[in-house]
Amino acid sequence: MNLQIDFLRTFIAVADTKSFTRAGKQVNRSQSAVSMQVKRLEEEVGKPLFERIGKTTKLTSEGNVLIGYARRIVKEHND
């Protein structure tokens, strides 16, 4: 599995803001670009990472597992 750092940053932003639109503002991408990155990350891991309920987004159980790893990977990359 080869998880791209940009996809992980976007994943974290969506998890933190609970919104694809607000996450896009945080990572300087359009909402559609955020959606595409999350979709590609979900394809890479083979599981849905978010439950979309109306305009609210929450992590699935698989997303909850990945978020800790994603935060560590991005932190290590930044350091």
N, C-alpha and C positions, 0 to 999 in steps of 0.2 A: 504494500500500500504506500502510495506517495502523496501525502497530503501537502498541498501548496500552502505556504505561509499566508498569502493574501486571502485564501479561502478561510483559513482558520481565524484570521483577524476579523473577517466579515461575519463568520459564525459567532464569534464572541460578541461582536457589536449587536447582532440580532438578539442573542440570548440576554444581553444586558438591557437593551432598550425595549425588548418585546415587540419590535416593529421593524419591518423591512425598510420603511421610509425613513424613520429616525436613524436606523443603522446606516443607511446610505449617506445621510448628512455627516455622520460620525466618521465614516471611512472615505468620504469624498467620492461616492459613486451614486449613480442613479438607482432608483428602487428596482428597476428591471435588471440592472447589473448585479445588484445584491441577490435578487431571486435566482439569477443564472448561476452565480457562484455557489449559493447554498444548494441548488439542484445538483451541480457537478460534484460537490462534496458529498451529498447524499448518495449519488451514484458510486462514488469511490468507496465509501464505507458499506454500501449495500443496504442501508437502513434509512428510514425517515428520521430526521433529527428534530423536526418541529411539528407541533400540532397547530394548524391554523384555524382559529375560531373567530370568524368575522374578521375584524381588524386586529385582533389580539393574537399573539404568537407565544407559545410556550414549548419548552423542551419536552421531547419524548423521553422515555427511559434510556434509550440509546444516546440521545443528545445529552442527558445528564451524565452519562459515563464519559462521553467525549469531551465535555466542557473542561473538566479538570486537566486532562491531558493537553488540550488545546492551549489553555492558559500557561501551563508549564513550558510547552514548546515555544510559544510566542515570547515568553519571558526570557528563555534561554537564547533565542534568536536576537532579541533586543540587547541582551548583555554582551 
